[in-house]
Amino acid sequence: MPIRQLPGHLINQIAAGEVVERPASVVKELVENSLDAGARAISIDILAGGQKLIRVRDDGAGIPKDEVSLALSRHATSKIASLEDLESVVSLGFRGEALPSIASVARLELTSNVGPAAWQVTADNGQIGDLVPAAHPQGTTIEVHDLFYNTPARKKFLRTERTEFGHIDKWIRRLALARPDVAFDVSHNRRSVLSLKVAADTEGRLARVGKICGDAFASQAVFIQREADNMALDGWVGLPTFNRSQADLQFWFVNGRSIGDKTLAHAVRHAYRDVLFHGRFPAYVLYLSMDPALVDANAHPAKHEVRFRDDRNVHGFVAQAVGHVLTDTRPGGHDIVPAAPSIVSTQVYQQSGMRSPTAGGGSGVSEAMSGYRELTSVPMTETRLPATDVSPPLGFAIAQLSGIYILAENDDGLVVVDMHAAHERIVYEKLKHAFDDKESVRQPLLMPVTISVAESEAALGEQSAPLFDRLGLKIDRSGPTGLVVREVPALLRNGDAESLVRDVIADLADSGTSNRVEDNCHDILATMACHHSIRANRAMTIPEMNALLRAMENTDRADQCNHGRPTWTTIGLAELDRLFLRGQ
């Protein structure tokens, strides 16, 4: 077949394959255009899962008469005019592809008014009709009929009406979270399914988050607000005890754009690393604002991903900001009562492939940890509190139940504390502080470990030698495809040095950073804390129990143990009254 110039209509249909995957893609593009137009209210009507009709109406700036037809032409946009604009783009849509791509695979009708009159243009199978006057208020309405009617091969891959509307609903909710300052009304088959008013303040934003993500998340989420290095982060992160079986309640917005990014996801996962139950996922709604010149929104055809100029700096900022908030998850740290944990098992999992110490001791790790033994002692004396009319967050101990739980009374009612889980967190945090405050102790290897890697990995290991050195690892390059490990952190001297180095290099290649060594060391400290914490059936005196409660109130992350299990809960007086039918 000879080389030929493709006709414009076919070019539009090919482009539509990247822009218009399914009805949800159409809704996303049209709503984003409405947001770019400054709309304060957007109405979305769907028929048959978007296959018969998609109507998006807004009260935005509108399109002038002489630009209405031009809006349906390829590469026509009002949002960028030069390469400099593209490098610092702030609008959601900017390529000038959405409307002509949609018009090439559907029947489209565009009506817009900038005052005093409205104008309408239609497009069928990519052919643009004449401009005619119309009746329409300020703003724009776009109707898309019979999507993929002229491309049956694409249409047959659409799912059921319910499934397609599910994808539409997902994107609308993301966009509604991105722009709480805009009202949304959504109907499907002429039935209202979502109505959101403008959220003018933090309380209103949280109410919208609750309506979209569920009241359970809203009631168990902590607000975060941090600024540093020309970046600002705000939003809500769920308490560690509010977790999910999958990453289905995780929303990231960068400069108002809903995105999925592995650097940001990894940063949050790192912040939750020792407070979340194994195999569970955190829930969050987070907004990152930064200089548009430092982020590339043009990295993905569907604009689902972005690229940061300095991944490592962004990762560090997010991890530190979220970690700082989670640090204060202790009794009295947040005005939130821990909810019942959403976990399905109470088994304790080892998250590291490194060998861990056993209860009997005698391992190299036990020897390395001998200087920390005094940190694992059980509190024996009650900490005196200043005279006050308000009891401390965990109140005062009144009894011990089954040798497992401490029962205490505070101003709200009955407090139940898992004494082993609570003491485990206290000991763990003490060990971490002691370990982090000391200069990393290294263990020279009697027999250096030689690792055969790819040439690119060897080069990365050589380039990252200063980073390895800060981690307590001394690594030299030996030939084009070889690395030699000569020193490791003392805590990991009995571990698999080769696997550790390979994992760190993989992390560096993937995200430009690695917390592998720190995490492995902390895993061992967590195991030590578990083995040296109060065991079940240990009888405790009232002063000992009160001392433990006071220690919890002054320990970071004390709302959950090292494995993510909750350490305490409360039963309010009102709930107790209901149990005993008081006042009824």
C-alpha positions in Angstrom: 0.0 0.0 0.0 1.5 3.4 -1.0 2.1 6.1 1.6 -0.7 8.6 1.6 -2.0 11.6 3.6 -4.8 10.5 5.9 -8.1 12.4 5.6 -8.9 14.8 8.4 -12.0 12.9 9.5 -10.0 9.7 9.9 -7.3 11.6 11.8 -9.9 12.8 14.2 -11.3 9.3 14.7 -7.7 8.0 15.4 -7.2 10.8 17.9 -10.5 9.9 19.5 -9.1 6.5 20.3 -6.7 8.2 22.8 -9.1 10.8 24.1 -12.5 9.0 24.1 -12.1 5.5 25.5 -15.7 5.3 26.8 -18.5 7.6 27.9 -16.7 8.5 31.1 -13.9 10.0 29.0 -16.4 12.3 27.3 -17.8 13.4 30.6 -14.4 14.1 32.0 -13.3 16.2 29.0 -16.5 18.2 28.9 -16.6 18.9 32.7 -12.9 19.9 32.6 -13.7 22.4 29.9 -16.5 23.8 32.0 -14.2 24.2 35.0 -11.6 25.9 32.8 -14.4 28.3 31.7 -14.8 29.4 35.3 -18.1 27.6 35.9 -19.6 27.8 39.4 -22.4 25.3 38.7 -22.3 22.3 36.4 -25.3 20.1 35.5 -24.7 16.7 34.0 -27.5 14.5 32.5 -26.8 11.0 31.3 -29.0 8.5 29.4 -28.3 4.8 29.1 -24.9 5.0 30.7 -23.8 7.8 28.3 -24.4 5.8 25.1 -27.6 7.7 24.1 -27.0 11.1 25.7 -24.4 13.0 27.6 -25.4 16.6 28.4 -23.1 19.0 30.3 -24.4 22.5 31.1 -22.4 25.2 32.9 -22.6 28.9 33.8 -19.1 29.7 32.8 -17.7 32.4 30.5 -19.2 30.9 27.3 -17.8 31.0 23.8 -18.0 34.1 21.5 -20.1 33.8 18.3 -17.1 33.8 16.0 -15.3 31.0 18.0 -18.2 28.6 18.4 -17.5 26.7 15.2 -13.8 27.0 15.6 -14.1 25.2 19.0 -14.9 22.0 17.0 -11.8 22.2 14.9 -8.6 20.2 15.6 -5.9 21.9 17.7 -8.1 24.9 18.5 -7.9 26.1 22.0 -7.9 29.3 24.1 -5.8 27.9 26.9 -2.2 28.0 25.4 -0.6 30.0 22.7 3.1 29.2 23.0 5.6 26.7 24.2 6.1 28.8 27.3 2.4 28.4 28.1 2.6 24.6 27.7 5.5 24.4 30.1 3.5 26.0 32.9 0.0 25.0 32.0 -2.6 25.4 34.7 -5.8 24.5 32.8 -7.3 21.0 32.8 -7.8 20.8 29.1 -5.4 22.4 26.8 -4.7 20.3 23.7 -7.6 21.3 21.5 -8.4 17.6 20.8 -11.4 16.8 23.0 -14.3 18.4 21.1 -13.3 17.4 17.5 -12.5 13.9 18.7 -15.9 13.5 20.4 -17.6 15.0 17.3 -16.0 12.5 15.1 -17.5 9.5 16.9 -20.9 11.0 17.9 -23.6 13.5 17.1 -22.6 16.7 18.9 -24.6 19.9 19.6 -22.8 22.9 21.2 -24.8 26.0 22.4 -23.1 28.9 24.1 -23.9 32.4 25.3 -21.5 35.2 26.3 -24.3 37.8 26.0 -26.5 39.2 24.7 -27.4 36.3 22.4 -26.7 32.6 22.2 -25.5 30.6 19.2 -25.6 26.9 18.3 -23.6 24.6 16.1 -24.0 20.9 15.4 -21.6 18.2 14.2 -22.5 14.8 12.8 -19.8 12.2 12.0 -17.2 15.0 12.2 -19.0 17.3 9.7 -19.6 20.7 11.3 -23.0 22.4 10.5 -24.0 26.0 10.1 -24.1 28.4 13.0 -27.6 29.3 14.1 -29.1 31.5 16.9 -30.5 29.8 20.0 -32.0 30.4 23.4 -29.6 29.8 26.2 -28.5 31.5 29.5 -25.0 32.6 30.2 -22.6 29.7 29.8 -22.4 26.6 27.5 -24.2 23.4 27.0 -22.8 20.4 25.0 -24.9 17.4 24.1 -23.4 14.2 22.8 -25.8 11.8 21.2 -25.3 8.2 20.1 -21.7 7.8 21.1 -19.7 5.5 18.7 -22.7 5.1 16.4 -20.4 5.3 13.4 -17.6 3.1 14.9 -19.4 -0.2 15.7 -16.1 -1.9 16.5 -15.6 0.5 19.4 -19.3 0.4 20.5 -19.4 -3.4 20.9 -16.6 -3.2 23.5 -18.8 -1.0 25.8 -20.0 -2.7 28.9 -23.5 -2.7 30.4 -25.3 0.6 31.1 -24.8 0.2 34.8 -21.0 -0.4 34.4 -20.5 2.6 32.1 -22.4 4.9 34.4 -20.2 3.6 37.2 -17.1 4.8 35.4 -18.9 8.2 34.8 -19.9 8.5 38.4 -16.3 7.8 39.5 -14.9 10.6 37.4 -17.6 13.1 38.4 -16.8 12.4 42.1 -13.1 12.9 41.5 -13.8 16.2 39.7 -16.2 17.3 42.5 -13.5 16.6 45.1 -11.0 18.6 43.0 -13.2 21.6 42.9 -15.3 22.0 46.1 -16.0 25.6 45.0 -18.2 24.4 42.2 -21.8 23.0 42.5 -22.6 19.7 40.8 -25.9 18.2 39.8 -25.9 14.8 38.2 -28.8 12.7 36.9 -29.0 9.3 35.2 -32.0 8.3 33.2 -33.7 11.4 34.5 -33.2 10.4 38.1 -31.0 12.6 40.3 -28.0 10.6 41.7 -25.8 13.4 43.1 -26.3 17.0 44.2 -23.4 18.9 45.7 -23.6 22.5 46.8 -20.6 24.9 46.8 -18.3 24.3 49.7 -17.0 27.7 50.8 -14.9 26.7 53.9 -13.0 23.8 55.4 -16.1 22.5 57.1 -18.0 22.5 53.9 -15.2 20.8 52.1 -15.2 18.0 54.7 -18.9 17.7 54.2 -18.4 17.2 50.5 -15.6 14.7 51.2 -18.0 12.8 53.5 -20.7 12.7 50.8 -18.3 11.3 48.2 -16.0 9.1 50.3 -18.5 8.2 53.1 -19.3 9.6 56.5 -17.1 6.9 58.1 -14.0 8.3 56.4 -15.0 11.9 57.2 -15.4 11.1 60.9 -12.1 9.2 61.1 -9.9 11.6 59.0 -7.4 14.2 60.2 -6.9 17.5 58.4 -3.4 18.2 57.2 -2.0 21.6 56.1 1.7 22.1 55.4 3.9 24.4 53.3 7.6 24.3 52.4 9.8 24.9 49.4 7.2 26.5 47.2 4.8 23.5 47.8 1.7 23.3 49.8 -0.2 20.2 50.9 -3.6 20.1 52.5 -6.5 17.6 52.7 -7.5 14.7 54.9 -5.7 11.5 55.8 -7.6 8.6 57.5 -6.5 7.3 60.9 -4.4 4.1 60.7 -7.3 2.2 62.2 -9.5 3.3 59.3 -8.0 1.3 56.6 -9.1 -0.5 53.4 -8.6 -3.9 51.8 -7.6 -2.2 48.6 -6.4 1.2 47.4 -9.9 2.4 46.4 -10.1 5.4 48.7 -7.0 7.3 47.7 -7.3 10.6 45.9 -4.5 12.9 44.7 -4.9 16.3 43.2 -2.0 18.3 41.9 -2.8 21.9 41.1 -6.5 21.0 40.9 -5.9 18.0 38.5 -6.9 14.5 39.6 -4.0 12.2 39.0 -2.4 8.9 39.9 1.3 9.1 40.6 3.6 6.4 42.0 5.9 9.0 43.7 3.1 10.5 45.7 1.6 7.1 46.5 4.9 5.8 47.7 5.4 8.8 49.9 2.1 8.3 51.7 2.7 4.6 52.0 6.1 5.3 53.6 4.4 7.7 56.1 2.0 4.9 57.2 4.7 2.2 57.2 4.7 1.3 60.9 1.2 2.2 61.9 -0.9 0.3 59.3 -1.9 -3.3 59.6 -0.1 -5.6 57.2 -1.8 -5.9 53.7 -4.2 -3.0 54.4 -4.3 0.4 52.5 -4.7 3.9 53.9 -7.5 6.3 52.9 -6.8 9.9 52.0 -7.9 12.9 50.0 -4.9 15.2 49.4 -4.2 18.4 47.4 -0.7 19.4 46.4 -0.1 22.9 45.0 3.2 23.9 43.5 4.7 26.1 40.8 3.2 24.8 37.4 6.7 25.1 35.9 7.9 22.3 38.3 5.4 19.8 37.1 4.7 18.4 33.6 0.9 17.8 33.0 1.6 16.8 29.4 3.1 13.5 30.2 0.1 11.3 29.6 -2.4 11.4 26.6 -5.3 11.3 29.0 -3.6 13.6 31.5 -3.9 10.9 34.2 -0.3 11.3 35.2 2.2 14.1 35.8 6.0 14.3 36.0 7.8 16.3 38.7 11.0 18.1 38.0 12.4 17.0 41.4 10.7 13.7 42.4 12.9 13.3 45.5 12.1 16.7 46.9 8.3 16.1 46.4 8.5 12.6 47.9 10.3 13.9 51.0 7.9 16.8 51.5 4.8 14.6 51.3 6.2 11.8 53.4 7.3 14.2 56.1 4.0 16.2 56.1 1.8 13.1 56.4 4.1 11.4 58.8 4.0 14.5 61.1 0.2 14.3 61.3 0.3 10.6 62.0 2.8 11.1 64.7 0.1 12.8 66.7 -2.2 9.8 66.6 -2.2 9.3 70.3 -4.8 9.7 73.1 -5.7 13.3 73.1 -3.6 14.1 70.0 -6.6 14.5 67.8 -10.2 15.2 68.6 -11.2 11.9 67.2 -12.1 8.7 69.0 -10.5 5.7 67.4 -13.0 3.6 65.5 -13.2 -0.2 65.5 -10.5 -1.4 63.2 -11.4 -2.6 59.7 -9.1 -5.6 59.8 -9.8 -9.2 59.1 -7.1 -10.9 61.0 -5.1 -10.4 64.2 -2.0 -12.3 63.0 1.3 -10.5 63.3 3.2 -10.5 60.1 6.9 -10.0 59.5 7.3 -7.4 56.7 11.0 -8.0 56.2 12.9 -10.7 54.6 15.7 -10.1 57.1 16.1 -12.6 59.9 14.7 -11.4 63.1 15.6 -12.1 66.7 13.6 -14.8 68.6 12.2 -14.5 72.1 15.1 -16.6 73.4 17.7 -14.1 72.3 21.2 -15.2 71.5 21.2 -13.8 68.0 23.5 -11.1 66.6 20.6 -8.7 66.8 20.1 -9.5 70.4 23.7 -8.7 71.1 23.5 -5.5 69.1 20.4 -4.5 71.0 21.8 -5.2 74.5 22.2 -1.5 75.1 18.5 -0.9 74.8 17.3 -3.4 77.4 16.5 -0.7 79.9 14.1 1.0 77.4 11.9 -2.1 77.4 11.1 -2.0 81.2 7.5 -1.8 82.3 6.4 1.5 84.0 6.3 0.9 87.7 5.3 4.2 89.2 2.5 6.5 88.4 3.3 9.8 86.9 1.8 12.7 88.9 -0.5 15.0 87.2 -1.2 18.6 88.1 -4.5 19.2 89.8 -7.2 19.9 87.3 -10.9 19.5 86.8 -10.5 17.6 83.6 -9.3 14.0 83.5 -6.5 13.0 81.1 -7.5 11.5 77.7 -7.3 8.0 79.0 -8.6 8.7 82.5 -7.5 6.7 85.5 -7.3 2.9 85.8 -9.9 1.1 87.8 -9.3 -2.6 87.0 -7.6 -5.2 84.9 -9.7 -7.6 82.7 -8.5 -11.2 81.9 -4.9 -10.2 82.3 -5.2 -8.5 78.8 -7.1 -5.3 79.1 -6.9 -2.2 81.3 -10.2 -0.7 82.3 -10.1 3.0 83.0 -12.6 5.8 83.5 -12.4 9.3 81.9 -14.9 12.2 81.5 -16.5 10.5 78.5 -17.1 7.0 80.0 -15.2 3.7 80.0 -11.8 3.3 78.3 -10.5 -0.1 77.4 -6.7 -0.5 76.6 -4.9 -3.5 75.2 -2.0 -3.4 77.5 0.4 -5.5 75.3 -0.3 -3.5 72.2 0.0 -0.2 74.1 3.3 -1.1 75.7 4.6 -2.5 72.4 4.1 0.9 70.8 5.7 2.7 73.8 8.8 0.5 73.7 9.0 0.6 69.9 9.1 4.4 69.9 11.7 4.5 72.6 13.9 2.1 70.6 13.5 4.1 67.4 14.4 7.4 69.1 17.5 5.7 70.8 18.5 4.1 67.5 18.0 7.3 65.4 19.8 9.5 67.9 23.0 7.3 67.7 25.4 7.4 64.8 24.7 4.4 62.7 26.8 1.5 63.9 28.5 -0.4 61.1 29.6 -4.0 60.9 32.5 -4.7 58.5 32.0 -8.0 56.7 34.7 -10.6 57.2 33.8 -11.9 53.8 32.7 -9.1 51.5 29.6 -9.9 49.4 30.0 -9.8 45.7 26.8 -9.0 43.7 26.4 -9.5 40.0 24.0 -6.9 38.5 23.2 -5.3 35.2 25.6 -2.6 34.0 23.0 0.1 34.5 22.4 -1.1 38.1 26.2 -1.2 38.8 26.4 2.4 37.5 23.5 3.5 39.7 25.1 1.8 42.7 28.3 3.6 42.0 26.5 7.0 41.6 24.5 6.4 44.8 27.6 5.6 46.9 27.1 8.7 49.2 23.4 7.6 49.8 24.5 4.0 50.6 27.1 5.5 53.0 24.4 7.5 54.9 22.4 4.2 55.1 25.4 2.4 56.8 26.3 0.4 53.7 29.7 0.6 52.1 29.6 -0.5 48.5 32.3 -0.5 45.8 32.0 -1.2 42.1 34.0 -4.1 40.8 34.0 -4.2 37.1 31.2 -3.3 34.6 28.5 -5.6 36.2 29.7 -6.1 39.8 29.2 -4.5 43.2 31.0 -5.4 46.5 29.3 -4.9 49.9 32.0 -4.3 52.6 29.9 -2.9 55.5 26.3 -3.1 56.7 24.4 -1.6 59.6 25.1 -3.6 62.8 21.4 -4.5 63.2 21.4 -6.2 59.8 24.7 -8.0 60.0 23.0 -11.4 60.1 20.6 -10.5 57.2 20.8 -11.1 53.5 23.0 -8.2 52.4 22.7 -9.1 48.7 18.9 -9.0 48.7 19.0 -5.7 50.6 21.3 -4.0 48.2 19.3 -5.3 45.2 16.1 -4.0 46.7 17.6 -0.6 47.5 18.9 -0.3 43.9 15.5 -1.3 42.5 13.8 1.4 44.7 16.3 4.0 43.5 15.7 3.1 39.8 11.9 3.2 40.3 11.4 6.3 42.5 14.8 7.9 43.0 14.7 7.2 46.7 14.7 4.2 49.1 13.8 3.7 52.7 14.6 0.0 52.6 17.5 0.0 55.1 15.6 2.2 57.6 12.5 0.0 57.2 14.5 -3.2 57.8 16.1 -1.8 60.9 12.8 -0.6 62.2 11.3 -4.1 61.5 13.9 -5.5 63.9 13.3 -2.9 66.5 9.5 -3.6 66.2 10.2 -7.3 66.8 12.4 -6.5 69.8 9.6 -4.3 71.2 7.0 -7.1 70.7 9.2 -9.6 72.5 9.9 -7.3 75.4 6.5 -5.9 76.0 4.0 -6.8 78.7 2.6 -10.2 78.1 -1.0 -11.5 78.7 -1.8 -12.5 82.2 0.8 -10.2 83.7 -0.8 -8.8 86.8 -0.4 -5.1 87.1 -1.1 -2.8 90.0 -3.2 0.4 89.7 -0.1 2.7 89.8 1.5 0.5 87.0 -1.6 0.7 84.9 -1.9 4.5 85.4 1.8 4.9 84.5 1.2 3.0 81.3 -1.8 5.2 80.4 0.3 8.4 81.0 3.1 6.9 78.8 0.6 6.3 76.0 -0.6 9.9 76.2 3.0 11.1 75.6 4.0 8.6 73.0 3.8 9.2 69.2 1.4 7.0 67.2 0.1 5.4 70.4 -3.4 4.9 68.9 -2.1 1.7 67.3 0.6 -0.8 67.9 3.6 -1.6 65.6 1.4 -3.9 63.5 -1.5 -1.4 63.0 -3.8 -2.9 65.6 -5.7 -0.3 67.8 -4.4 0.1 71.3 -7.5 1.5 72.9 -11.2 2.4 72.5 -13.9 4.1 74.6 -17.5 3.3 75.4 -19.4 6.5 76.1 -21.8 7.0 79.0 -24.7 7.5 76.5 -23.9 4.1 75.0 -23.7 2.5 78.4 -27.0 4.1 79.3 -28.6 2.5 76.2 -27.2 -0.9 77.1 -28.9 -0.8 80.5 -32.1 1.0 79.2 -31.5 4.0 81.5 -33.8 6.9 81.0 -36.3 4.7 78.9 
